[in-house]
Protein backbone atom coordinates (compact mmCIF):
# COMPACT_ATOMS: atom_id res chain seq x y z
CA UNK A 1 0.00 0.00 0.00
CA UNK A 2 0.88 3.68 -0.27
CA UNK A 3 -0.08 5.25 3.05
CA UNK A 4 0.31 8.48 4.98
CA UNK A 5 2.04 7.47 8.19
CA UNK A 6 2.86 9.66 11.18
CA UNK A 7 6.13 8.73 12.78
CA UNK A 8 7.56 10.36 15.88
CA UNK A 9 7.08 14.10 16.56
CA UNK A 10 4.09 14.23 14.24
CA UNK A 11 6.04 13.73 11.03
CA UNK A 12 3.55 12.61 8.39
CA UNK A 13 4.85 11.31 5.07
CA UNK A 14 3.77 9.04 2.25
CA UNK A 15 5.30 5.60 2.58
CA UNK A 16 5.28 2.42 0.60
CA UNK A 17 4.23 -0.03 3.31
CA UNK A 18 5.10 -3.72 3.21
CA UNK A 19 3.82 -6.26 5.70
CA UNK A 20 6.75 -8.65 5.84
CA UNK A 21 6.23 -12.12 7.30
CA UNK A 22 8.96 -14.65 7.96
CA UNK A 23 7.01 -17.06 5.72
CA UNK A 24 8.88 -15.34 2.87
CA UNK A 25 11.84 -17.44 4.07
CA UNK A 26 9.97 -20.63 3.10
CA UNK A 27 12.13 -23.57 4.29
CA UNK A 28 14.16 -21.28 6.59
CA UNK A 29 10.98 -20.04 8.27
CA UNK A 30 12.14 -20.86 11.80
CA UNK A 31 15.34 -18.87 11.35
CA UNK A 32 13.39 -15.61 11.36
CA UNK A 33 14.34 -12.45 9.49
CA UNK A 34 18.00 -11.67 10.19
CA UNK A 35 21.20 -10.18 8.80
CA UNK A 36 21.96 -13.58 7.30
CA UNK A 37 18.96 -13.62 4.98
CA UNK A 38 17.88 -10.00 4.54
CA UNK A 39 19.54 -9.69 1.08
CA UNK A 40 17.63 -12.77 -0.12
CA UNK A 41 14.41 -11.22 1.17
CA UNK A 42 15.13 -8.00 -0.72
CA UNK A 43 15.80 -9.95 -3.93
CA UNK A 44 12.47 -11.80 -3.57
CA UNK A 45 10.56 -8.56 -3.04
CA UNK A 46 12.10 -6.98 -6.15
CA UNK A 47 11.38 -10.08 -8.26
CA UNK A 48 7.67 -9.66 -7.47
CA UNK A 49 7.73 -6.60 -9.80
CA UNK A 50 5.30 -4.69 -7.62
CA UNK A 51 7.68 -1.88 -6.62
CA UNK A 52 11.33 -1.03 -7.01
CA UNK A 53 13.63 0.43 -4.35
CA UNK A 54 17.36 0.08 -3.78
CA UNK A 55 18.82 -2.30 -1.23
CA UNK A 56 20.17 0.64 0.80
CA UNK A 57 16.73 2.27 0.89
CA UNK A 58 15.27 -1.07 2.02
CA UNK A 59 17.80 -1.38 4.88
CA UNK A 60 17.05 2.18 6.00
CA UNK A 61 13.28 1.69 5.96
CA UNK A 62 11.33 2.61 9.11
CA UNK A 63 9.84 -0.36 10.97
CA UNK A 64 6.59 -0.20 12.92
CA UNK A 65 4.69 -3.01 14.69
CA UNK A 66 7.88 -5.04 15.03
CA UNK A 67 7.39 -8.69 15.99
CA UNK A 68 10.10 -10.65 17.77
CA UNK A 69 9.86 -14.38 18.32
CA UNK A 70 11.56 -17.17 20.23
CA UNK A 71 10.99 -20.87 19.56
CA UNK A 72 11.36 -23.50 22.29
CA UNK A 73 11.05 -27.30 22.25
CA UNK A 74 9.00 -28.45 25.24
CA UNK A 75 6.70 -31.41 25.92
CA UNK A 76 4.83 -29.88 28.89
CA UNK A 77 3.54 -26.57 27.57
CA UNK A 78 -0.17 -27.50 27.66
CA UNK A 79 0.16 -28.49 31.34
CA UNK A 80 1.94 -25.19 31.99
CA UNK A 81 -0.86 -22.96 30.66
CA UNK A 82 -3.01 -23.04 33.88
CA UNK A 83 0.08 -22.15 35.94
CA UNK A 84 0.84 -19.15 33.71
CA UNK A 85 -2.81 -18.05 33.92
CA UNK A 86 -2.73 -18.36 37.70
CA UNK A 87 0.35 -16.14 37.93
CA UNK A 88 -0.83 -13.50 35.44
CA UNK A 89 -1.26 -10.01 36.86
CA UNK A 90 -5.00 -9.34 37.08
CA UNK A 91 -6.73 -6.53 35.19
CA UNK A 92 -10.37 -5.50 34.82
CA UNK A 93 -9.68 -3.17 31.88
CA UNK A 94 -10.89 -4.11 28.40
CA UNK A 95 -8.13 -5.51 26.19
CA UNK A 96 -5.89 -6.19 29.17
CA UNK A 97 -5.33 -9.19 31.35
CA UNK A 98 -4.76 -12.74 30.21
CA UNK A 99 -6.61 -14.98 27.75
CA UNK A 100 -5.94 -18.68 27.33
CA UNK A 101 -6.84 -20.89 24.38
CA UNK A 102 -7.70 -24.54 24.92
CA UNK A 103 -9.21 -25.67 21.61
CA UNK A 104 -7.79 -28.60 19.68
CA UNK A 105 -6.57 -26.23 16.97
CA UNK A 106 -5.29 -23.50 19.29
CA UNK A 107 -3.37 -23.99 22.52
CA UNK A 108 -1.79 -21.00 24.16
CA UNK A 109 -1.98 -17.87 26.24
CA UNK A 110 -2.07 -14.19 25.24
CA UNK A 111 -1.89 -10.72 26.76
CA UNK A 112 -3.21 -7.63 24.95
CA UNK A 113 -3.51 -7.79 21.14
CA UNK A 114 -1.41 -6.48 18.28
CA UNK A 115 -3.71 -3.58 17.36
CA UNK A 116 -4.42 -2.33 20.87
CA UNK A 117 -0.97 -2.90 22.36
CA UNK A 118 0.74 -0.01 24.13
CA UNK A 119 3.97 0.61 25.99
CA UNK A 120 2.15 -0.08 29.27
CA UNK A 121 0.19 -3.03 27.87
CA UNK A 122 2.46 -4.79 25.35
CA UNK A 123 1.31 -7.65 23.16
CA UNK A 124 2.63 -11.06 24.25
CA UNK A 125 1.60 -14.51 23.08
CA UNK A 126 2.92 -17.96 23.98
CA UNK A 127 1.42 -20.74 21.92
CA UNK A 128 1.87 -24.23 20.50
CA UNK A 129 3.40 -23.50 17.10
CA UNK A 130 3.22 -27.12 15.95
CA UNK A 131 -0.56 -27.14 16.42
CA UNK A 132 -0.94 -23.72 14.77
CA UNK A 133 0.99 -24.87 11.68
CA UNK A 134 -1.05 -28.05 11.39
CA UNK A 135 -4.39 -26.24 11.48
CA UNK A 136 -3.79 -22.74 10.12
CA UNK A 137 -0.75 -23.07 7.85
CA UNK A 138 -0.94 -26.66 6.67
CA UNK A 139 -0.36 -25.84 3.00
CA UNK A 140 2.75 -23.81 3.85
CA UNK A 141 3.95 -26.48 6.29
CA UNK A 142 3.52 -29.33 3.79
CA UNK A 143 5.26 -27.36 1.02
CA UNK A 144 8.27 -25.99 2.89
CA UNK A 145 8.65 -27.67 6.29
CA UNK A 146 8.10 -31.33 5.46
CA UNK A 147 11.69 -32.28 6.35
CA UNK A 148 11.69 -30.46 9.72
CA UNK A 149 10.78 -32.04 13.07
CA UNK A 150 7.80 -29.90 14.08
CA UNK A 151 6.88 -31.73 17.27
CA UNK A 152 6.34 -29.72 20.46
CA UNK A 153 7.54 -26.33 19.20
CA UNK A 154 6.41 -23.53 21.49
CA UNK A 155 6.57 -19.97 20.17
CA UNK A 156 6.88 -16.83 22.26
CA UNK A 157 6.19 -13.64 20.35
CA UNK A 158 5.89 -10.00 21.35
CA UNK A 159 5.35 -6.72 19.53
CA UNK A 160 7.21 -3.43 19.87
CA UNK A 161 4.78 -0.76 18.71
CA UNK A 162 6.69 2.51 18.52
CA UNK A 163 9.89 4.45 18.85
CA UNK A 164 8.88 5.32 22.40
CA UNK A 165 8.72 1.60 23.18
CA UNK A 166 12.15 1.03 21.63
CA UNK A 167 13.64 3.88 23.65
CA UNK A 168 12.60 2.13 26.83
CA UNK A 169 15.32 -0.38 25.96
CA UNK A 170 17.78 2.38 24.94
CA UNK A 171 17.28 1.63 21.22
CA UNK A 172 17.48 4.91 19.33
CA UNK A 173 16.44 3.82 15.82
CA UNK A 174 13.58 1.91 14.21
CA UNK A 175 15.40 1.46 10.91
CA UNK A 176 15.48 -2.11 9.62
CA UNK A 177 19.28 -2.31 9.57
CA UNK A 178 19.54 -1.20 13.21
CA UNK A 179 16.92 -3.70 14.36
CA UNK A 180 18.71 -6.49 12.50
CA UNK A 181 21.88 -5.59 14.42
CA UNK A 182 20.29 -5.88 17.88
CA UNK A 183 22.12 -8.38 20.07
CA UNK A 184 20.42 -11.45 21.55
CA UNK A 185 21.04 -9.95 25.01
CA UNK A 186 18.99 -6.86 24.14
CA UNK A 187 16.17 -8.95 22.67
CA UNK A 188 16.18 -11.20 25.75
CA UNK A 189 16.01 -8.11 27.98
CA UNK A 190 13.00 -6.87 26.00
CA UNK A 191 11.24 -10.20 26.41
CA UNK A 192 12.02 -10.31 30.13
CA UNK A 193 10.62 -6.82 30.62
CA UNK A 194 7.39 -7.69 28.80
CA UNK A 195 7.05 -10.97 30.71
CA UNK A 196 7.45 -9.05 33.97
CA UNK A 197 4.76 -6.61 32.83
CA UNK A 198 2.21 -9.42 32.57
CA UNK A 199 3.33 -12.11 35.02
CA UNK A 200 4.00 -12.01 38.74
CA UNK A 201 7.62 -12.72 39.53
CA UNK A 202 8.46 -16.42 39.71
CA UNK A 203 11.36 -15.64 42.06
CA UNK A 204 10.46 -13.95 45.33
CA UNK A 205 13.37 -12.56 47.33
CA UNK A 206 13.08 -12.50 51.09
CA UNK A 207 13.73 -9.22 52.83
CA UNK A 208 16.91 -9.07 54.86
CA UNK A 209 16.18 -9.93 58.52
CA UNK A 210 16.79 -7.18 61.04
CA UNK A 211 19.22 -8.34 63.71
CA UNK A 212 21.53 -11.32 64.08
CA UNK A 213 20.26 -14.73 63.08
CA UNK A 214 21.98 -18.11 62.58
CA UNK A 215 22.43 -19.66 59.09
CA UNK A 216 19.74 -22.25 59.89
CA UNK A 217 17.51 -19.47 61.14
CA UNK A 218 18.05 -17.58 57.85
CA UNK A 219 16.84 -20.62 55.90
CA UNK A 220 13.67 -20.81 58.02
CA UNK A 221 13.24 -17.05 57.80
CA UNK A 222 13.53 -17.03 54.01
CA UNK A 223 10.99 -19.83 53.69
CA UNK A 224 8.50 -18.13 56.01
CA UNK A 225 9.03 -14.77 54.33
CA UNK A 226 8.55 -16.02 50.78
CA UNK A 227 5.50 -18.17 51.64
CA UNK A 228 3.88 -15.25 53.47
CA UNK A 229 4.38 -12.99 50.44
CA UNK A 230 3.00 -15.51 47.96
CA UNK A 231 -0.01 -16.84 49.88
CA UNK A 232 -2.87 -15.67 52.02
CA UNK A 233 -2.25 -18.23 54.76
CA UNK A 234 -1.85 -17.04 58.33
CA UNK A 235 1.15 -17.87 60.53
CA UNK A 236 -0.25 -21.16 61.87
CA UNK A 237 -1.22 -22.40 58.40
CA UNK A 238 2.23 -21.64 57.02
CA UNK A 239 4.12 -23.24 59.90
CA UNK A 240 1.86 -26.32 59.91
CA UNK A 241 2.39 -26.76 56.16
CA UNK A 242 6.18 -26.53 56.59
CA UNK A 243 6.09 -29.22 59.30
CA UNK A 244 3.52 -31.47 57.63
CA UNK A 245 5.74 -34.46 56.75
CA UNK A 246 7.78 -34.60 59.97
CA UNK A 247 6.58 -37.73 61.79
CA UNK A 248 8.74 -37.54 64.96
CA UNK A 249 6.68 -35.56 67.49
CA UNK A 250 9.69 -34.31 69.48
CA UNK A 251 11.52 -33.07 66.38
CA UNK A 252 8.32 -31.53 65.06
CA UNK A 253 7.73 -29.68 68.33
CA UNK A 254 11.28 -28.27 68.34
CA UNK A 255 11.01 -27.07 64.74
CA UNK A 256 7.60 -25.54 65.42
CA UNK A 257 8.99 -23.63 68.38
CA UNK A 258 11.89 -22.36 66.27
CA UNK A 259 9.63 -21.30 63.40
CA UNK A 260 7.32 -19.47 65.79
CA UNK A 261 10.27 -17.63 67.32
CA UNK A 262 11.50 -16.52 63.89
CA UNK A 263 8.02 -15.45 62.81
CA UNK A 264 7.36 -13.47 66.00
CA UNK A 265 10.80 -11.85 65.94
CA UNK A 266 11.34 -11.10 62.25
CA UNK A 267 8.22 -11.68 60.13
CA UNK A 268 5.12 -10.36 61.85
CA UNK A 269 6.43 -6.79 62.19
CA UNK A 270 6.90 -6.34 58.43
CA UNK A 271 4.47 -3.81 57.03
CA UNK A 272 3.03 -6.04 54.29
CA UNK A 273 2.19 -8.71 56.87
CA UNK A 274 0.40 -6.23 59.13
CA UNK A 275 -1.90 -5.32 56.22
CA UNK A 276 -2.29 -8.89 55.05
CA UNK A 277 -3.40 -10.14 58.48
CA UNK A 278 -6.56 -8.03 58.16
CA UNK A 279 -7.36 -9.57 54.77
CA UNK A 280 -6.60 -13.06 56.04
CA UNK A 281 -9.15 -12.64 58.83
CA UNK A 282 -11.76 -11.90 56.16
CA UNK A 283 -10.75 -14.94 54.08
CA UNK A 284 -10.93 -17.12 57.19
CA UNK A 285 -14.41 -15.77 57.94
CA UNK A 286 -15.72 -16.64 54.48
CA UNK A 287 -14.19 -20.13 54.80
CA UNK A 288 -11.70 -19.71 51.92
N, C-alpha and C positions, 0 to 999 in steps of 0.2 A: 504494500500500500504506500501511497504518498500521504503523509499526515503532518498536520501542524502539531508540534510537540513542545511543551514548555519544560525546559530543563531548569536547573537551579537559578535563583535570582530573577525568575520571571522571563528568562530568555525564551522566546517563541520563534521557532524556525520550521521550515518545511524539511521533512526528512523522508528518505526512502526507508521504510521499516520492514525488517525481516524477522519473522519468528523462527528461530533456529533451534531445532531439536537434535539431540544426539543420535536420533535414528538415521540421520544423514550419514553416519559412520558405518551403517549396515553391520557387517560382521564384527566390527570393532566397537559396537554399541556400548559395551560395558566399560570401555576405556574412558568414555566421556570426552568432551571437547577440551583439547590441550594444545600446548605449544608443538607437540609432536605431530599433530594431524591438522593444524589450522590451515596450512597451505593447501592440503588436499580438499578441505572443505571449501575454500575460496575457489579452487578450480572447478569443483562440482557446481557451485552457484553460477559461475560465469558460463559454463556449458549449457545451463538451462535456457540461455538466450532471453531472459526476461529483463535484465538490466545489466549495465556494464559499469564497473568502478575498479579503480586500481587496487592492487594488493595493499599498498600503504594506506590508502583511504579506508579499506576494510579493517585493517588493524587499528586504526585510530577512530573507529566508529564508537559512538556513545551507547553504552549498554544500560538498559532498564529492565526491571523484573528479572533479576539474575538468579538462576536456579543452581544451587550446588547440591551434589549428591555423594553419598557414601554407600557402598554395597558390602554386606556382611553375610557370611555363611553361618547359619545357626538353625538347629533342629527344634528349638524350644520357644520360638517367637510367639506362637499362638497362645501358649500357656502363660507367656509374659504379659500379654495385653491387659488382663484384669489388674495386674500389679501396677502397671504404668498408669492405668485409669485411676486407681486408688490413690496414687501419689501425685496426681495432677493438681496444680493449684486451682482452687474453685473460682468460678466467675459466674455472675448472674447476667452479665451484659450480652446482648445479641452479637453473635459472630465470634464470641470469645469462649474460653473454656475448652473442654476436651470432647471429642466425638470418637467413638470406636465403631469399627465395621466388622461384622461377624458372619457375613453371608459366604456361601461357598465360593463365590467368584470375587470376593473382596474381603481380605483380612488385614486389619491394620488399625491405626490410631492417628488422629489429626487434630491440630490446633490451628485456629483461624482459617482463612482461605486465601488463595492467591490474590484475588481482586481486592478484598477488604483488609489485607495485611498492612500493618503499620510498624513503625519503629518500636512502639510499646507492646504491640500484639503481632509478632512476626509469624509468618506461615511456617509450619513444621508438620511433616507427615512421615510416619514410619509404617511401612507396609510390606506385605509378602509379594515381592516382585515376581517370583516364579508363578504364583497364582494369577497375578495381573497379566502377565504375558500370555498365559494359556487362554484366558478368557477375553481379553481386550485387544491383544496384539498378536493373535495366533498366526495370521498370515505373514506378518513380519518375522515372527519367531521361526516359523517353518522354513522361510526363505533364507534367512541370514544367520540363525543361531542354532541350526540343527546339530552342529558338531560340538556345541558347548554344553557342559553339565549345568543345567539350570535348576537343580534341586536345592530347595531351602535357601534361596537368596533373599535377604532382607534389605530393603532400600530405605535409607534415611535421606530425606530431601528438605531443603529449606530455601526460602526466597529472600533476597536482599532487594528492597523496593526502590531505594533512592540514594542519592549522594549523601544525604544526612545519615542514613543508615550505615553507609560505608565508612563515613568519618568516625563513627562510634568505635571502629576498629583501627583508626588511624590510617585508613586508606584514602588517599587524596585524589584519586582519579577513577572514573567509571569507563575509561577507554578499554576496548577489548584487549589490546596488547598488555595493558597494566594488570588486568584481571587474570590473564593467562600466566603472568609472572608471579602471582601470589604463591607464597610458600605453603606447604602442607600444614606447618605450625599455625599460620594465620588462619587458614580455613578451619582447622580444628578448634582454634580459639573462638571463631565465629559460631560454630556448632555448639560448643560448650555454653556460650553465653545465651543462645536461643533455648537450649535445653533447660538451663537454669531459670529462664523466664517462665517456662511452662510447668516445670516439675519441681516438687519439693526436693531439697538436697538429700541424696542417698547417704551421704556421710555427715553425721552430726558430731561436732566437736564439743567435748565437755568443757565447761568453764574451769579456769584454774582455781583450785580450792584455796580459800583464805586460811592461812596458818599451816603449821607443820603437820605432815601426815606421812605414814609409812608407805613403802612401795605397794604392799598388799592393800593397804587402805586406799591408795590412789586407784587401783584396779576396781575395787568395790565402788568408790566414789564415781568413777567414770561411767560404770554400768548404770548406777542409780540415776546419774545426771542425764545420760542419753535417753534412758527409758522414760524418765519423767517428761522430757521435752517432746518425745514422739508419741506419747499415749496420754489418755485421760484416765489413767488408773491412779488411785490414791496410794499413799505410802504403804499401807498394809498389803494392798493387792500386788504392788511391785515387788516388795520383799518376799511375799509368799510365792510369787511366780519364780523368783530367782532361786528359792530353796526347794522347789517342788520335787526334784528327783533325788534329794538326799534322804536316805532311808534311816541312817543312824540318828536316833533322837538326841543324843548328847551333842554330836557334831552339829546337828541342825540348830539346836538351841544356841550354841556358841556363835555360829555364823549369823543367826537372827539378831542376837544381841549386838554383834559388831556392826551389822548393817543399820540397825536402828540408831546406834551411836553416830555413825557417819551421816545418816540422814538428818538427825536432829542437830548436829554440829555444823554441817556444811551445806546441806541441800535446802532445807525448809525455809531458810532466810532469804533465798534468792527471789528477786522480785517477780519473775515469771511464775514461780510456784505459789507465791501468795495469791496472785490473781487466779491461777488455775484451780486452786482449792475451792474457790467459790463456785466455779463452773462444775467441778466434780461433784459437789454436794447436790447440784441440780440433777446431774446425770444419774447419781445414785437414787435420787427421789423418784425419777421416772423409770427406774429399774432397767437402765441401759447397761 
